[in-house]
Every structure is written in C-alpha cells, then in structure tokens.
C-alpha cells in the first residue's frame, strides 16, 4: 500500500521531499482539506445555482490533465498563477506556506460565479478559497 502524501505534516526540513515528477497522462483531482469559508471568501450563502455550476466545473476539470488546465487559452477557464503582489491577500495563510508555491486561480464560468483559488502538488489541486464575488482579484 502506497504512503499517502499529507501536506499538513510538512515542515521546513521535509518540504524538499515533495515529489516533483508529474505523470503527464494522469487527470487532475481535487483536495478540499485547506478550503475555508470566511468573510472574504464566502460560498455557503450563495444560491443553489452557484453550487451546481461549481460542481459542474470541478467535474469538467477532473477530465483534464494538469498541463491542459494551466496552459489552456480558454476564456471561460482563465487559469493563471496568482500574482501575490496584485491581490487582496498576502498569502494563503497556511502553516508551511512553501508547499503553496504553485498557486493558481481558475474561473468557475465565463464572467460569472467567480474563481477557485488553490495550489498544485503534482496533479492534485488543493482548493483554498472559492471566490464567488471576485474578492482576490478585484
């Protein structure tokens, strides 16, 4: 049985052990262990239509490979790295934040429903914020 990778157990002395080889044929999966609902990134008070659209987006993204997502030129996807110098937050606010150096934002849909913010470790996208009101990038 393979060891499960647990990013919450990393510290400065073990962060160099993160596997760097990405299987280019493997499809993306999502992890919600870092997801928070806060004043700035509140999704729990949104209408059911938002959650339906969000689930549909996760479903379609899970059919794609990491490179397909991050290199896509689709205007409805608008995936790009988070530029921390031009946003409302300084960081994800996670202990051992060095694991989050591959931070991205992905659109939920074209011009509506906001963004998904998180980071990749290999082919897993760890969701930190659901941003239905475009708070991070105003």
SEVOMI-726117 format. One record per residue: residue in one letter; residue number from 1; x, y, z of N, C-alpha, C in turn. Coordinates in Angstrom, 3 decimals. Layout:
% SEVOMI-726117
+---------+-----+----------+----------+----------+----------+----------+----------+----------+----------+----------+
| residuo | num |   n.east |  n.north |     n.up |  ca.east | ca.north |    ca.up |   c.east |  c.north |     c.up |
+---------+-----+----------+----------+----------+----------+----------+----------+----------+----------+----------+
|       A | NUM |        X |        Y |        Z |        X |        Y |        Z |        X |        Y |        Z |
...
+---------+-----+----------+----------+----------+----------+----------+----------+----------+----------+----------+
***
This chain:
% SEVOMI-726117
+---------+-----+----------+----------+----------+----------+----------+----------+----------+----------+----------+
| residuo | num |   n.east |  n.north |     n.up |  ca.east | ca.north |    ca.up |   c.east |  c.north |     c.up |
+---------+-----+----------+----------+----------+----------+----------+----------+----------+----------+----------+
|       X |   1 |    0.843 |   -1.181 |    0.000 |    0.000 |    0.000 |    0.000 |    0.886 |    1.241 |    0.000 |
|       X |   2 |    0.635 |    2.148 |   -0.896 |    1.449 |    3.351 |   -1.019 |    1.171 |    4.312 |    0.126 |
|       X |   3 |    2.216 |    5.041 |    0.551 |    2.028 |    6.069 |    1.564 |    1.239 |    7.215 |    0.978 |
|       X |   4 |    0.310 |    7.730 |    1.772 |   -0.448 |    8.896 |    1.332 |    0.341 |   10.144 |    1.663 |
|       X |   5 |    0.364 |   11.074 |    0.736 |    1.066 |   12.334 |    0.924 |    0.178 |   13.262 |    1.726 |
|       X |   6 |    0.660 |   13.794 |    2.834 |   -0.112 |   14.682 |    3.679 |    0.622 |   16.004 |    3.819 |
|       X |   7 |    0.217 |   17.039 |    3.042 |    0.947 |   18.304 |    3.076 |    0.889 |   19.003 |    4.421 |
|       X |   8 |   -0.088 |   18.701 |    5.265 |   -0.166 |   19.355 |    6.561 |    0.939 |   18.888 |    7.496 |
|       X |   9 |    1.603 |   17.790 |    7.173 |    2.675 |   17.262 |    8.008 |    4.048 |   17.799 |    7.617 |
|       X |  10 |    4.108 |   18.619 |    6.574 |    5.400 |   19.127 |    6.116 |    5.951 |   20.171 |    7.070 |
|       X |  11 |    7.250 |   20.262 |    7.118 |    7.900 |   21.358 |    7.819 |    9.118 |   21.769 |    7.003 |
|       X |  12 |    9.836 |   22.730 |    7.471 |   10.957 |   23.271 |    6.695 |   12.002 |   22.210 |    6.369 |
|       X |  13 |   12.139 |   21.204 |    7.208 |   13.164 |   20.200 |    6.956 |   12.704 |   19.103 |    6.007 |
|       X |  14 |   11.373 |   18.954 |    5.813 |   10.887 |   17.889 |    4.941 |   10.294 |   18.399 |    3.636 |
|       X |  15 |   10.151 |   19.713 |    3.474 |    9.492 |   20.230 |    2.274 |   10.246 |   19.871 |    0.997 |
|       X |  16 |   11.555 |   19.626 |    1.098 |   12.321 |   19.248 |   -0.089 |   11.980 |   17.830 |   -0.553 |
|       X |  17 |   11.199 |   17.093 |    0.242 |   10.845 |   15.725 |   -0.111 |    9.598 |   15.637 |   -0.987 |
|       X |  18 |    9.003 |   16.769 |   -1.321 |    7.813 |   16.750 |   -2.158 |    8.179 |   16.165 |   -3.516 |
|       X |  19 |    7.463 |   15.126 |   -3.955 |    7.768 |   14.542 |   -5.262 |    7.565 |   15.575 |   -6.371 |
|       X |  20 |    8.478 |   15.639 |   -7.292 |    8.422 |   16.651 |   -8.344 |    8.037 |   16.080 |   -9.698 |
|       X |  21 |    8.060 |   14.790 |   -9.848 |    7.730 |   14.185 |  -11.134 |    6.212 |   14.115 |  -11.292 |
|       X |  22 |    5.726 |   14.686 |  -12.359 |    4.293 |   14.718 |  -12.621 |    3.983 |   13.768 |  -13.758 |
|       X |  23 |    3.023 |   12.898 |  -13.546 |    2.565 |   11.982 |  -14.585 |    1.711 |   12.790 |  -15.567 |
|       X |  24 |    2.243 |   13.040 |  -16.741 |    1.566 |   13.888 |  -17.725 |    0.264 |   13.283 |  -18.250 |
|       X |  25 |    0.034 |   11.998 |  -18.023 |   -1.176 |   11.340 |  -18.508 |   -2.275 |   11.246 |  -17.455 |
|       X |  26 |   -1.954 |   11.600 |  -16.234 |   -2.903 |   11.492 |  -15.139 |   -3.791 |   12.731 |  -15.083 |
|       X |  27 |   -5.058 |   12.524 |  -14.841 |   -6.003 |   13.646 |  -14.765 |   -5.960 |   14.274 |  -13.380 |
|       X |  28 |   -6.367 |   15.531 |  -13.334 |   -6.348 |   16.307 |  -12.105 |   -7.405 |   15.785 |  -11.135 |
|       X |  29 |   -7.052 |   15.809 |   -9.872 |   -8.034 |   15.560 |   -8.824 |   -8.001 |   16.749 |   -7.863 |
|       X |  30 |   -8.989 |   16.818 |   -7.009 |   -9.128 |   17.974 |   -6.124 |   -9.146 |   17.526 |   -4.676 |
|       X |  31 |   -8.538 |   18.356 |   -3.831 |   -8.496 |   18.109 |   -2.405 |   -9.025 |   19.368 |   -1.722 |
|       X |  32 |   -9.904 |   19.182 |   -0.753 |  -10.545 |   20.313 |   -0.083 |  -10.133 |   20.445 |    1.376 |
|       X |  33 |   -9.029 |   19.815 |    1.756 |   -8.603 |   19.848 |    3.158 |   -8.168 |   21.247 |    3.609 |
|       X |  34 |   -7.823 |   22.143 |    2.676 |   -7.427 |   23.509 |    3.024 |   -8.528 |   24.536 |    2.767 |
|       X |  35 |   -9.679 |   24.099 |    2.303 |  -10.771 |   25.010 |    1.960 |  -11.315 |   25.689 |    3.211 |
|       X |  36 |  -11.469 |   27.022 |    3.121 |  -12.088 |   27.760 |    4.221 |  -13.224 |   28.617 |    3.674 |
|       X |  37 |  -14.194 |   28.853 |    4.524 |  -15.302 |   29.766 |    4.236 |  -15.141 |   30.920 |    5.212 |
|       X |  38 |  -14.840 |   32.100 |    4.678 |  -14.560 |   33.252 |    5.537 |  -15.360 |   34.456 |    5.056 |
|       X |  39 |  -15.189 |   35.574 |    5.727 |  -15.896 |   36.793 |    5.315 |  -15.562 |   37.172 |    3.876 |
|       X |  40 |  -14.296 |   37.096 |    3.506 |  -13.879 |   37.461 |    2.146 |  -14.188 |   36.397 |    1.114 |
|       X |  41 |  -14.127 |   35.161 |    1.510 |  -14.316 |   34.058 |    0.561 |  -15.465 |   33.168 |    1.042 |
|       X |  42 |  -16.664 |   33.720 |    0.978 |  -17.847 |   33.042 |    1.492 |  -18.639 |   32.417 |    0.343 |
|       X |  43 |  -18.788 |   31.120 |    0.396 |  -19.562 |   30.412 |   -0.619 |  -20.819 |   29.770 |   -0.030 |
|       X |  44 |  -20.895 |   29.646 |    1.276 |  -22.013 |   28.937 |    1.894 |  -23.334 |   29.699 |    1.817 |
|       X |  45 |  -23.286 |   30.976 |    1.560 |  -24.515 |   31.778 |    1.480 |  -24.963 |   32.039 |    0.047 |
|       X |  46 |  -24.312 |   31.400 |   -0.894 |  -24.666 |   31.599 |   -2.306 |  -25.887 |   30.753 |   -2.661 |
|       X |  47 |  -26.534 |   31.137 |   -3.756 |  -27.700 |   30.402 |   -4.244 |  -27.289 |   29.024 |   -4.755 |
|       X |  48 |  -28.271 |   28.144 |   -4.843 |  -28.016 |   26.769 |   -5.300 |  -27.393 |   26.748 |   -6.688 |
|       X |  49 |  -27.736 |   27.697 |   -7.539 |  -27.184 |   27.759 |   -8.894 |  -25.656 |   27.863 |   -8.872 |
|       X |  50 |  -25.119 |   28.602 |   -7.905 |  -23.669 |   28.722 |   -7.780 |  -23.049 |   27.352 |   -7.499 |
|       X |  51 |  -23.597 |   26.641 |   -6.543 |  -23.033 |   25.335 |   -6.180 |  -23.169 |   24.325 |   -7.307 |
|       X |  52 |  -24.262 |   24.374 |   -8.047 |  -24.436 |   23.481 |   -9.200 |  -23.380 |   23.781 |  -10.251 |
|       X |  53 |  -23.178 |   25.057 |  -10.547 |  -22.166 |   25.460 |  -11.532 |  -20.766 |   25.061 |  -11.063 |
|       X |  54 |  -20.510 |   25.220 |   -9.783 |  -19.212 |   24.859 |   -9.208 |  -18.951 |   23.356 |   -9.350 |
|       X |  55 |  -19.931 |   22.547 |   -9.033 |  -19.769 |   21.094 |   -9.162 |  -19.557 |   20.707 |  -10.621 |
|       X |  56 |  -20.279 |   21.345 |  -11.520 |  -20.080 |   21.072 |  -12.949 |  -18.665 |   21.446 |  -13.384 |
|       X |  57 |  -18.130 |   22.553 |  -12.857 |  -16.760 |   22.969 |  -13.204 |  -15.749 |   21.946 |  -12.690 |
|       X |  58 |  -15.893 |   21.518 |  -11.436 |  -14.980 |   20.511 |  -10.900 |  -15.063 |   19.219 |  -11.706 |
|       X |  59 |  -16.260 |   18.867 |  -12.119 |  -16.437 |   17.654 |  -12.926 |  -15.702 |   17.770 |  -14.259 |
|       X |  60 |  -15.845 |   18.908 |  -14.922 |  -15.166 |   19.070 |  -16.213 |  -13.653 |   19.178 |  -16.046 |
|       X |  61 |  -13.193 |   19.850 |  -15.006 |  -11.752 |   19.961 |  -14.765 |  -11.129 |   18.611 |  -14.442 |
|       X |  62 |  -11.878 |   17.751 |  -13.777 |  -11.329 |   16.444 |  -13.408 |  -11.167 |   15.522 |  -14.608 |
|       X |  63 |  -11.642 |   15.951 |  -15.769 |  -11.444 |   15.191 |  -17.007 |  -10.198 |   15.666 |  -17.755 |
|       X |  64 |   -9.529 |   16.683 |  -17.200 |   -8.361 |   17.277 |  -17.849 |   -7.076 |   16.923 |  -17.106 |
|       X |  65 |   -5.974 |   17.027 |  -17.817 |   -4.660 |   16.859 |  -17.220 |   -4.184 |   18.220 |  -16.722 |
|       X |  66 |   -3.275 |   18.196 |  -15.777 |   -2.755 |   19.437 |  -15.198 |   -2.262 |   20.412 |  -16.278 |
|       X |  67 |   -1.444 |   19.921 |  -17.209 |   -0.901 |   20.803 |  -18.247 |   -1.998 |   21.374 |  -19.136 |
|       X |  68 |   -3.045 |   20.623 |  -19.376 |   -4.165 |   21.135 |  -20.167 |   -4.827 |   22.316 |  -19.453 |
|       X |  69 |   -4.941 |   22.221 |  -18.152 |   -5.581 |   23.292 |  -17.389 |   -4.706 |   24.536 |  -17.355 |
|       X |  70 |   -3.438 |   24.366 |  -16.988 |   -2.597 |   25.547 |  -16.780 |   -2.121 |   26.198 |  -18.075 |
|       X |  71 |   -2.222 |   25.496 |  -19.202 |   -1.816 |   26.103 |  -20.472 |   -3.009 |   26.454 |  -21.362 |
|       X |  72 |   -4.206 |   26.205 |  -20.873 |   -5.405 |   26.477 |  -21.666 |   -5.545 |   27.975 |  -21.952 |
|       X |  73 |   -5.958 |   28.288 |  -23.143 |   -6.229 |   29.680 |  -23.535 |   -7.732 |   29.960 |  -23.545 |
|       X |  74 |   -8.512 |   29.040 |  -23.008 |   -9.957 |   29.190 |  -22.991 |  -10.370 |   30.400 |  -22.150 |
|       X |  75 |  -11.183 |   31.288 |  -22.715 |  -11.625 |   32.460 |  -21.952 |  -12.541 |   32.088 |  -20.781 |
|       X |  76 |  -13.170 |   30.924 |  -20.832 |  -14.029 |   30.523 |  -19.717 |  -13.228 |   29.902 |  -18.574 |
|       X |  77 |  -12.020 |   29.434 |  -18.847 |  -11.188 |   28.814 |  -17.822 |  -10.288 |   29.831 |  -17.120 |
|       X |  78 |   -9.674 |   30.703 |  -17.872 |   -8.804 |   31.760 |  -17.353 |   -7.912 |   31.308 |  -16.193 |
|       X |  79 |   -7.214 |   30.219 |  -16.391 |   -6.312 |   29.711 |  -15.364 |   -4.973 |   30.429 |  -15.463 |
|       X |  80 |   -4.504 |   30.936 |  -14.358 |   -3.176 |   31.546 |  -14.321 |   -2.649 |   31.539 |  -12.894 |
|       X |  81 |   -1.329 |   31.704 |  -12.792 |   -0.689 |   31.767 |  -11.472 |   -1.197 |   32.994 |  -10.717 |
|       X |  82 |   -1.249 |   32.873 |   -9.419 |   -1.633 |   34.010 |   -8.579 |   -0.413 |   34.897 |   -8.386 |
|       X |  83 |   -0.563 |   36.158 |   -8.719 |    0.485 |   37.160 |   -8.510 |    0.179 |   37.833 |   -7.171 |
|       X |  84 |    0.872 |   37.421 |   -6.133 |    0.571 |   37.892 |   -4.785 |    0.779 |   39.395 |   -4.627 |
|       X |  85 |    1.516 |   40.015 |   -5.535 |    1.746 |   41.458 |   -5.403 |    0.546 |   42.282 |   -5.869 |
|       X |  86 |   -0.403 |   41.643 |   -6.570 |   -1.528 |   42.413 |   -7.100 |   -2.896 |   41.948 |   -6.637 |
|       X |  87 |   -2.960 |   41.342 |   -5.450 |   -4.228 |   40.813 |   -4.962 |   -4.519 |   41.284 |   -3.538 |
|       X |  88 |   -5.708 |   40.974 |   -3.056 |   -6.153 |   41.466 |   -1.754 |   -5.548 |   40.730 |   -0.557 |
|       X |  89 |   -4.925 |   39.576 |   -0.766 |   -4.338 |   38.792 |    0.319 |   -2.829 |   38.706 |    0.124 |
|       X |  90 |   -2.109 |   38.480 |    1.227 |   -0.648 |   38.330 |    1.161 |   -0.229 |   36.910 |    0.835 |
|       X |  91 |   -1.053 |   35.955 |    1.236 |   -0.724 |   34.542 |    1.065 |   -1.985 |   33.732 |    1.343 |
|       X |  92 |   -1.877 |   32.420 |    1.253 |   -2.995 |   31.546 |    1.601 |   -3.186 |   31.450 |    3.113 |
|       X |  93 |   -2.172 |   31.839 |    3.897 |   -2.281 |   31.774 |    5.346 |   -2.228 |   30.356 |    5.880 |
|       X |  94 |   -1.401 |   29.525 |    5.253 |   -1.276 |   28.131 |    5.644 |    0.083 |   27.929 |    6.305 |
|       X |  95 |    0.110 |   27.159 |    7.376 |    1.385 |   26.814 |    8.012 |    2.246 |   26.103 |    6.973 |
|       X |  96 |    3.518 |   26.418 |    6.957 |    4.450 |   25.859 |    5.961 |    4.019 |   26.230 |    4.545 |
|       X |  97 |    3.779 |   27.494 |    4.348 |    3.260 |   28.011 |    3.087 |    4.138 |   27.681 |    1.889 |
|       X |  98 |    5.378 |   27.272 |    2.108 |    6.256 |   26.948 |    0.971 |    5.702 |   25.830 |    0.106 |
|       X |  99 |    4.770 |   25.046 |    0.627 |    4.158 |   23.998 |   -0.198 |    3.218 |   24.593 |   -1.236 |
|       X | 100 |    2.883 |   25.875 |   -1.101 |    1.888 |   26.516 |   -1.967 |    2.508 |   27.350 |   -3.073 |
|       X | 101 |    3.748 |   27.091 |   -3.450 |    4.406 |   27.945 |   -4.429 |    3.897 |   27.737 |   -5.849 |
|       X | 102 |    2.989 |   26.824 |   -6.059 |    2.408 |   26.570 |   -7.366 |    0.934 |   26.987 |   -7.342 |
|       X | 103 |    0.688 |   28.243 |   -6.911 |   -0.668 |   28.763 |   -6.684 |   -1.312 |   29.249 |   -7.981 |
|       X | 104 |   -2.573 |   28.871 |   -8.177 |   -3.318 |   29.236 |   -9.383 |   -4.726 |   29.676 |   -9.041 |
|       X | 105 |   -5.321 |   30.389 |   -9.979 |   -6.744 |   30.688 |   -9.932 |   -7.369 |   30.134 |  -11.195 |
|       X | 106 |   -8.592 |   29.620 |  -11.067 |   -9.333 |   29.050 |  -12.190 |  -10.741 |   29.623 |  -12.152 |
|       X | 107 |  -11.254 |   30.046 |  -13.292 |  -12.618 |   30.570 |  -13.351 |  -13.629 |   29.451 |  -13.181 |
|       X | 108 |  -14.724 |   29.778 |  -12.494 |  -15.823 |   28.821 |  -12.368 |  -16.606 |   28.786 |  -13.674 |
|       X | 109 |  -16.841 |   29.957 |  -14.260 |  -17.510 |   30.055 |  -15.559 |  -17.172 |   31.411 |  -16.168 |
|       X | 110 |  -17.545 |   31.611 |  -17.411 |  -17.247 |   32.882 |  -18.080 |  -17.973 |   34.039 |  -17.397 |
|       X | 111 |  -17.195 |   34.986 |  -16.889 |  -17.713 |   36.244 |  -16.353 |  -18.764 |   36.100 |  -15.266 |
|       X | 112 |  -18.838 |   34.966 |  -14.605 |  -19.840 |   34.780 |  -13.569 |  -19.347 |   33.710 |  -12.606 |
|       X | 113 |  -19.810 |   33.753 |  -11.399 |  -19.552 |   32.749 |  -10.369 |  -18.141 |   32.778 |   -9.800 |
|       X | 114 |  -17.329 |   33.739 |  -10.167 |  -16.042 |   33.912 |   -9.522 |  -14.975 |   32.913 |   -9.884 |
|       X | 115 |  -14.090 |   32.672 |   -8.916 |  -12.890 |   31.887 |   -9.160 |  -12.689 |   30.818 |   -8.087 |
|       X | 116 |  -11.828 |   29.878 |   -8.423 |  -11.341 |   28.861 |   -7.492 |   -9.858 |   29.159 |   -7.311 |
|       X | 117 |   -9.405 |   29.306 |   -6.065 |   -8.002 |   29.592 |   -5.789 |   -7.400 |   28.444 |   -4.983 |
|       X | 118 |   -6.202 |   28.059 |   -5.374 |   -5.533 |   26.983 |   -4.655 |   -4.156 |   26.735 |   -5.223 |
|       X | 119 |   -3.635 |   25.552 |   -4.974 |   -2.278 |   25.243 |   -5.416 |   -2.184 |   23.785 |   -5.826 |
|       X | 120 |   -1.263 |   23.539 |   -6.735 |   -0.982 |   22.183 |   -7.196 |    0.163 |   21.571 |   -6.405 |
|       X | 121 |    0.009 |   20.318 |   -6.065 |    1.116 |   19.452 |   -5.680 |    0.936 |   18.242 |   -6.577 |
|       X | 122 |    1.867 |   18.088 |   -7.497 |    1.760 |   17.097 |   -8.570 |    0.450 |   17.340 |   -9.330 |
|       X | 123 |   -0.405 |   16.342 |   -9.450 |   -1.639 |   16.505 |  -10.221 |   -2.861 |   16.716 |   -9.328 |
|       X | 124 |   -2.630 |   17.050 |   -8.070 |   -3.728 |   17.335 |   -7.147 |   -3.802 |   18.843 |   -6.945 |
|       X | 125 |   -5.011 |   19.392 |   -7.123 |   -5.234 |   20.814 |   -6.876 |   -5.896 |   20.942 |   -5.509 |
|       X | 126 |   -5.174 |   21.591 |   -4.594 |   -5.678 |   21.821 |   -3.244 |   -6.432 |   23.150 |   -3.244 |
|       X | 127 |   -7.725 |   23.088 |   -3.046 |   -8.569 |   24.281 |   -3.075 |   -8.463 |   24.997 |   -1.728 |
|       X | 128 |   -8.102 |   26.270 |   -1.776 |   -8.030 |   27.093 |   -0.563 |   -9.254 |   27.990 |   -0.436 |
|       X | 129 |   -9.581 |   28.694 |   -1.524 |  -10.712 |   29.623 |   -1.489 |  -11.611 |   29.416 |   -2.684 |
|       X | 130 |  -12.897 |   29.472 |   -2.444 |  -13.884 |   29.662 |   -3.502 |  -14.233 |   31.132 |   -3.416 |
|       X | 131 |  -14.129 |   31.827 |   -4.518 |  -14.215 |   33.289 |   -4.543 |  -15.343 |   33.733 |   -5.471 |
|       X | 132 |  -16.601 |   33.499 |   -5.075 |  -17.718 |   33.817 |   -5.954 |  -17.878 |   35.308 |   -6.251 |
|       X | 133 |  -17.349 |   36.151 |   -5.385 |  -17.519 |   37.606 |   -5.557 |  -16.259 |   38.319 |   -6.052 |
|       X | 134 |  -15.303 |   37.572 |   -6.582 |  -14.082 |   38.152 |   -7.170 |  -13.330 |   39.045 |   -6.179 |
|       X | 135 |  -13.169 |   38.598 |   -4.941 |  -12.515 |   39.398 |   -3.912 |  -11.003 |   39.437 |   -4.098 |
|       X | 136 |  -10.385 |   38.296 |   -4.414 |   -8.920 |   38.254 |   -4.522 |   -8.421 |   39.164 |   -5.631 |
|       X | 137 |   -9.003 |   39.034 |   -6.822 |   -8.676 |   39.915 |   -7.941 |   -9.875 |   40.831 |   -8.146 |
|       X | 138 |   -9.818 |   42.008 |   -7.600 |  -10.982 |   42.908 |   -7.700 |  -11.097 |   43.516 |   -9.084 |
+---------+-----+----------+----------+----------+----------+----------+----------+----------+----------+----------+
***
